[in-house]
Amino acid sequence: MSETKKIRLFGTDGVRGVANTEPMSSETALRLGRAVAHVFRRSPRRHKILIGKDTRVSGYMLETAMASGICSMGVDVLLVGPMPTPGIAFLTRSLRADAGVVISASHNPFQDNGIKFFASDGFKLPDAVEHEIEDLVFADSIDHLRPTASEIGKAFRIDDALGRYNVFVKNCFPRHLTVDGMKIVVDAANGAGYRVAPEVLEELGARVDTLACEPDGENINRGCGATHPEHLQARVRELGADVGVALDGDADRCILVDERGELVDGDQVLGIAARELKCNGQLAKDTVVATVMSNLGLEVALRELGIALRRTPVGDRYVVEEMVRGGFNLGGEQSGHVLFLDHNTTGDGLITALAILAILADTGRPLSELARVMTRYPQLLINVPIRERRDLSGEPRVVAAIEEVEHALGDRGRVLVRPSGTEALMRVMVEGQHDGDVRRHAEAVAQVLREVAG
């Protein structure tokens, strides 16, 4: 692989692709293991890197290859098996590993897989470090580094890893509160949270019913979890449950279902949590961080509570970066990635669920009532195909169309025009108070884009 690389290896959330094809092959995983071991082996002491994965059948193949590459560079490996991504972030810090590796493709179907990394502090790697690792994968500059004999790394399985994470998560729940008797349905997407999520909730006193908690290596995210909550909604209604909790494949995001079977998404969770934290004087700088895709209704609701909203590009890593830079402790995405930086360094579906359950227990109010903290504004997204990937949002006619819509909407609406990060598309998103106006404005901007794109 010493030839000049044609593509970027890392995307916005690590390396991802169809398992057993490039870049998600054993060969590239081994080279990634060697590269990350070299980058984090900066002193003569013995080093260790932790590896965890979700429940995909391809995880065995990639885990073995990564471990082989790391050990071949004289660095030890700590294997924790199937583990939520936030659990790997926690254990990387707790076990004082030099880095953590997550083998998961999150909410993608089982045939895909991915590899992402955490630094020793539990935060995802900055771009500069990812670029350094990427350069080493495609070059031959470390091929000659071959420790031998006792200098070769060893691999150790951490048998109590899940128990450690279980205790950590439970300690995030206020000790003076309980969920005794609360009926909760858990949908773990047949993913990494299939054991720990029901265990934690049962040990806190809840009566737990489970969905999609029987992974077979191929059923992860298949018609279940945070991206397919329909079965969870039906089960909550059927059982008369108090709450439904839907995780995604690596359990770093959480979508909730109220007692009526209605969805409560990441924006509503942010609103509920922000109001509670502010009332208790615990919301850092009275600010919440969210992406440009969060509903305008959240921004309006927060403003009325005296809370500022800072927006970032789409992606939880950008939310985290802004939170760390600004010293904020609450942020997240509409998709259910919610970050409570007072507890963990990345989105944590279980901690998110427990934060809302604590508010339910403390207030005695049903989730449907708490979710009314915000009124969702009608939102429409239109994808406009273009000839090649480029940003047309700065074209004069497009700028004029955007300004016209912004003037018409005033402070009760929003328009966002941006290029797709992966396809030859321009995305038009319009929010407003009335469906008809939203559709008319979105179509007007989309039509101008079509004309400009030819």
N, C-alpha and C positions, 0 to 999 in steps of 0.2 A: 504493500500500500504506500510505497514511497513516491509514487507519481503525484503530480499536482492534483489536489482535490478539486472536484468539479462542483460539489454541493456543500452546503453547511451541514454539519452533523447535528448540532444542537438547535432545537426550536425554542419556543417560548417556555416549554416545561420539560427540558431534558431531551433525550433522544427517543424517537418513537417510530414504529413501523410494523409491518407484518412480520411476525416471528418466523425465524429461520430464513429470512431474506434480508439483504442489506437495507438499512444498517443494523437490523436486529438479528444478526447472525452470531453464532458462537465465536467466529473468528474476530469480529469487531468487538464483541463483549470482552474477549480475552485482552485485546489491545487496549480497550478502555480501562480494564482492570490494571494493566501495567502502567498506563498513563496516570491514572488517578493516584496510584501508589507512589509513583515518582514525584508527583506534584506535592503530596502531603508528607513525604519522607524528607524533612528538611534538617534533621539533626541525627547524631549517631545513636540515639536511644532506640529501643524497640517500639515500633509503631503498630497500630491496629486500625482496621477499617471494618465497619459493621455492614452486613448485607441482610436486607429483608425483602419480602416479595408479597404479591397478592396470590390468588388461588388459580391462576392460569396454568394449564399443563406445561406451557413453554417456560414457566419460571424455573423448573428444575434444570433445564438445559442452560439457560442464561446465568443462573446462580452459580453453577459448576464452572462455567467458563470465566466468569468474573473472578471467582475465588482463585482459580488457577493463575490468572494473570497477576492478581495482587500478591499471592504467595511467591510467584516467580521473581518478584522484585524485593523479596526479603521482608515483606510486611505481613503481619498476622491478620486473620479474618475471623470475625465474630458472626456466626450464622444464627439468625433468630427465626427463620421460617416465615410462614404467612403472618403478616403484621400490618395494621393500618399505617399509612404513610406518616401521620402525626406521631404514632408510636415509635417509628424509626427515628424521627427527629428528636423525640424525648430521650430514647435510649442512647443515641449518639452523644448527647450531653451527659446523661447519667453514667454511662460506662466510660466516659472520657476517651471516646474513640477519636481518631484524627479526622475521620469523615464517615458519613453514612451513605449507603447506596440503597435506592428503592427500585425494585424491578416490578414495574406496573404500568399499564396503559390506562389507569383511572377508569373512566366511564366507557371506554371503547369496547367493542366486541372481543371475544376470547382469542381470536386468531391474531390480534395485535398484541404487542407488548412494548415496553419502554424502560428506559434507565434514566434516573435522575439522582442528583447528589445533594447531600447536606454537608456543610462545613462542621467543624467541631462544636460550634455554638448553636447548632440546630437550625440555622438559616440556610436557604438555598444559596448556591454559589453565585457570586457576581459574574457578569458577562466576561470580564477579563480572565478569570480563572477557567471558565468553560472554554474560552478560546485557546488558552494554554494547553488544556487537556486535548482539545480537538486537534491542535497542531501536532502534538506528540503522537496521536493515533495515526495520522496520515504521513508522518515522517519516519525516518529510520534512526533518529538521533539517540534513542535509548535501547535499540536492539542489542547492543553489545553488553548491556548491563545484565549480568547473569550471576547472582549470588549462588554459592554452592555450599554443600555440607550443612552445617548447623545454621548458616545464614539464610537458608530458605525459610519462608514464612510458614506458619502453622495455622490450621483452621480449627476453631472451637465452636461447638454448638452451645448456645445459651438456653438452657432448658426452661428457665423461669422467666423468660423475656415477656411473655404475655401476662404473667402474674404481676410483674413490675409495672407494666403499663396500666393494668387494671387498677392497682392501688393508686397510681398517679392520677388517673382520671377521677376516681372516687374522691380523692382529696381536694378536687376542684369544686365539689359540691358543698355548700355551706353546712357545717356540722349541726347547726340548730334547726335545720329543716329536714323533712322526710317526704318520700313519695309513697309511704306505706298505703297499700290498698289501691293506688292509682293503676288503672288498666291501660297498658301500653302495648301497641303492636309494633314490632321491629321488623323492617325489611332491610336485610344486609346485602342485597344484590348478589348473593352467593359469592361475596368477595371477602376481603381481608378482615372485615369486622364481624364475621359470622359467629365467632365464639365469644369475643370479648364484649360485644354490645349487649346481648341478652344477659350475660353474666353480671356486668356492672349494674344494670337496671334491676335485676332480681336481688342482688346483694344490697341495693339501696331500699328494697322493700316493695318494689312494683310487682304487679301481676302481669307477666309478660307472655304475649302470644307472638310466635315467630313466622315470618315469611322469608323465602329465599335465603335460608341459613343452612343449606345443604349443598355446598360446592362439589362439583365433580370434575373440575378442571376445564370444562367447556361451557358451563351455564352462567358464568359471571356476567352480570348486566343484561341477561337475556329476558326481556320483558319484565324487568323488575328494577328495584332500586330507585335512586333519586331521579333518574332520567325517564323512568316508566312507573310512576306511582299509582297507576289506576287500580291494581289489585289491592294495594295497601288502603286506598280510599274505600274500596268496597268492603274490605275486612273490618275497618274501623266502624263503618256503619252497621255491619252485620253483628258485631260483638257489642256495640254500644261502648266502645273504648273511649277513654279520655283523650288520648293522643296517639298519632301514628308517627313513627320515626323512619325515614327512608335515607339510607346511606348510599354512596356510590361504591364502585369496585375497590377503591383503596381507602374508603372511609374518611376522606378529608373534607367531604361536603355532606350537608344534611338538609333535606327538605322535610317539613313537618306537615301533618294532616290534623285538622282540628276535630272536635267531637262530632261535628256534622258531616265529616268526610271531605271538607274543603281544604285545598292546598294552602299552605303558609310558606312562601318562598323566602329566599335570602334577604330581600329588601324588607319584608315584614319582620323578619327576625332581627335585622339591624335596628329597625324602628323600636321594637319592643325592648331590646337590650339597651339601646341608647337612652330611652326614657327612664328605665330603671337605674342605670348607672348614674345618670345626671341627678336624679332624685336623691341618690345616696352620696353624692359628691365624689363619685369614683370615675367619671368620664373625663379622661385626660384632655385638658384644654377645651372642653365642651365641643369636641370635634369628632366626626365620623369620616372614615375614608371609604369611598366606593368607586366603581368604575363608571365610565361614560354611559354604560348600558343600564345602570340602575334607574328605576322608574322615577319620573319627576315628582310623583306623589310622595316618595320618600323625602326628597329635598324640601318640598313644601311643609311636610309634617315636622321635619326636624327644625326648620326655620321657626315654626310656630312654638316649638319647645325651647327656643333659644340655643339651638345646636347648629354648628356650621357643618357643611358637607364639602369635603374635598374630593374631586374626581381624578381618576387616573386612566391610562389606557386599559383595554381589556386584558385580564390576566391577574391571577392572585399574587404573582411575584411583584407586580408593579404596585399593588395595594400594600404589600409588606414593606417594600422599599420606602414608600411615602410615609407609612406609619413609623418606621424606624427613624427616618430623616426628621419628621416633625414631632416625634415624641408622643404619638397617639396610641391608644390601647384598644380601639375597636374599629374594625373595618371588614370589608367583604364584598361579595358579588351576589347578584340576583340568583345565580345558579346554586347557591347554598354554601359556597366557600365563605365561612365567617371566621374571622381571626380575633381571638381574645388574647392579646399579647401579654397580658398579666399571667396567663396560664401556659401557653405554648407558642412556639415560634412559627407555626404554620396553621393552615386551616385544619380544624379537628371536628369531625362530625359528631362524635360523642360529647365532647365538651360543649359544643353548640346546643345539642339536645338537652344536656343537663342544665345549662344556663337558663333556658326557657322553662324547663320543668321546675327549677328553683323559684322562678317568678310565679308560676302557677301555684306552687305549694305555699308561697309566702302570701299571695294576695287572695287565694281562694277563688279566683276568677277563671272562667273557661278560656281556652285558647282562642276561640272565635271572637270573644270580646277583646282580648289583648291585641289581636291582629287588626282591629279597627283603628289602631294607632295611626294608620295611613290609609288614604283613599287612592287606589291605583288609577292613574291616568290612562286613557286609551293610548295604545302604542302600536305603530305599524312599521314593519321592516320590509323594505323592498330591495332585492338584489338586482342590479343592472349589469348584464354581461358587457364586457368591453374587449377590444381586440387583443390587448396585451396588458400585463400587470403594470399599472401606473396610477398615480394619484391625480384625479381630475378635479379634486375639490377646490383647487386654486384657479381654475379656468374662469375668466371674467364672467361669462354667461352663467356659470354655475354659482359663482359668488353672488351675483345679482339675484338669482332665484332663491338662494338661501336667505339673503337679507330681506327679501320680500316676505318670505314665510315667517321669519323671526319678527318682523314688524307686525304682521297680522296676529301672531300668537301672543305677543307681549310677554309678560312674566308668568303666564299660565300655559306655556307650551315650550317645546324645544325641538330643534332640528339638528341632526348629526349626519354628516356625510363623510364617509371614510372608505379607503380601499380595503379589500380583503387582504389578510396577511398571507393567504395560501392560494387564492384563485384569481383569475382575471375577471374580477367583479368590483363594482362600486356598491357600497351599502348605504341606503338611505333610511334613516330612522326618524320618525316624527312622533311627538307626543303632544297631546292637547286635551282639552276638557270634553270635546265632543267627537264621537267616532267619524261622523261625516266630514268634519273639518280636517281631521287627521288624515283621512284617506285622500281627500282632495289635494291637500298640501303635499303629501308624500308623492302622489302621482305627478304633480306639477314639476317637482324637482327631479324625479326619475326621468321624465320626458326630456327635460333639458339635458340631462346626462346622456341619454340615448342619442340625442342629436349631436352633441359635442363629440361623442365617441364614434360617430359615423356609422 
